[in-house]
Amino acid sequence: QVQLVESGGGLVQPGGSLRLSCAASGNMFSINAMGWYRQAPGKQRELVATITTTGTANYADSLKGRFTISRGNAKNTVYLQMNSLKPEDTDVYYCTTREANGIVSWGKGTPVTVSS
């Protein structure tokens, strides 16, 4: 079992930046990817970005160039740098991990609000 705790969400003006963090604990040895999804009320959860243990990143096409995913040196953390934020980026952002056996874990989410 992997436990995930997100942080860094909040209120930001359009055009601003935020950096989300996610710390993983528990059975991390079999994790082969970490990432971020987001979800608005009444909508399906959607991919933001993922990164494998070898550093290969994958992004939602609509977010390429504004969002950057990275892993910490300790390998149990993942970050999401979000720049040029727009009101439509307002969502709850969830950290996720995928293990080699296919098990997916989720954090409780951190809310991001982009508004003037």
C-alpha positions in Angstrom: 0.0 0.0 0.0 1.2 3.4 -0.9 0.1 6.6 0.9 0.3 9.9 -0.9 0.0 13.4 0.5 -0.3 16.4 -1.8 0.4 20.0 -1.0 0.9 23.4 -2.7 -2.6 24.1 -3.9 -4.4 27.4 -3.4 -5.7 30.6 -4.9 -3.7 32.2 -7.7 -4.4 35.0 -10.2 -4.6 34.2 -13.9 -1.1 34.2 -15.4 0.4 33.1 -12.1 2.3 30.0 -11.1 1.9 27.3 -8.5 4.1 24.3 -7.6 2.4 21.2 -6.3 4.2 18.6 -4.3 3.4 15.0 -3.5 5.1 12.8 -1.0 4.8 9.0 -1.1 5.3 6.6 1.7 4.7 2.9 2.3 5.5 0.2 -0.2 7.3 2.3 -2.8 9.7 -0.4 -4.1 7.4 -1.5 -6.8 6.3 1.9 -8.0 7.1 2.4 -11.7 5.4 5.7 -12.3 4.0 8.7 -10.5 1.8 11.5 -11.8 -1.0 14.0 -11.5 -4.6 14.0 -12.6 -7.2 16.7 -12.0 -11.0 16.7 -11.6 -13.6 19.4 -11.6 -17.1 18.8 -10.0 -19.3 16.7 -12.2 -16.5 15.8 -14.6 -14.2 12.8 -15.1 -10.8 12.8 -13.7 -8.3 13.7 -16.4 -4.6 13.2 -17.0 -2.3 16.1 -16.3 1.1 14.4 -16.4 3.0 11.3 -15.5 6.7 10.4 -15.0 8.3 7.0 -14.9 11.1 5.9 -12.5 13.4 6.3 -15.5 12.4 9.9 -16.0 10.1 9.6 -19.0 7.4 12.3 -18.8 4.0 12.3 -20.5 1.6 15.2 -20.6 -1.9 16.0 -21.6 -1.6 17.6 -25.0 -3.4 20.7 -23.9 -1.0 21.3 -21.0 2.3 20.9 -22.8 4.5 23.9 -22.4 2.8 25.3 -19.3 3.1 22.4 -16.9 6.2 20.5 -15.9 6.4 17.3 -13.9 9.5 16.3 -12.1 10.7 13.9 -9.4 12.6 14.7 -6.3 16.1 13.4 -5.5 14.7 11.1 -2.9 12.5 9.5 -5.6 9.5 9.4 -3.2 8.3 12.9 -4.3 6.9 14.3 -7.4 6.3 17.9 -8.3 4.1 19.7 -10.8 5.2 23.2 -11.8 2.2 25.1 -13.3 2.8 28.3 -15.1 0.6 30.8 -17.0 -2.4 29.5 -15.1 -5.8 30.0 -16.6 -9.3 30.0 -14.9 -10.0 26.7 -16.6 -7.1 25.1 -14.7 -9.3 25.4 -11.6 -9.6 21.8 -10.3 -8.7 19.5 -7.6 -5.3 18.0 -8.4 -4.6 14.4 -7.4 -1.3 12.6 -7.1 -1.2 9.0 -8.2 1.3 6.1 -8.4 1.3 3.0 -10.4 3.0 -0.2 -9.2 4.5 -2.9 -11.3 1.6 -5.2 -10.5 -0.9 -2.6 -11.8 -2.1 -1.3 -8.5 -2.9 2.4 -8.6 -3.0 4.6 -5.5 -4.4 8.1 -5.1 -3.9 11.0 -2.7 -6.8 13.0 -1.3 -6.2 15.9 -3.7 -5.2 19.5 -3.4 -7.5 22.3 -4.7 -6.3 24.9 -7.2 -8.3 28.0 -7.9 -7.3 30.4 -10.6 -9.3 33.6 -10.2 -8.8 37.3 -10.1 
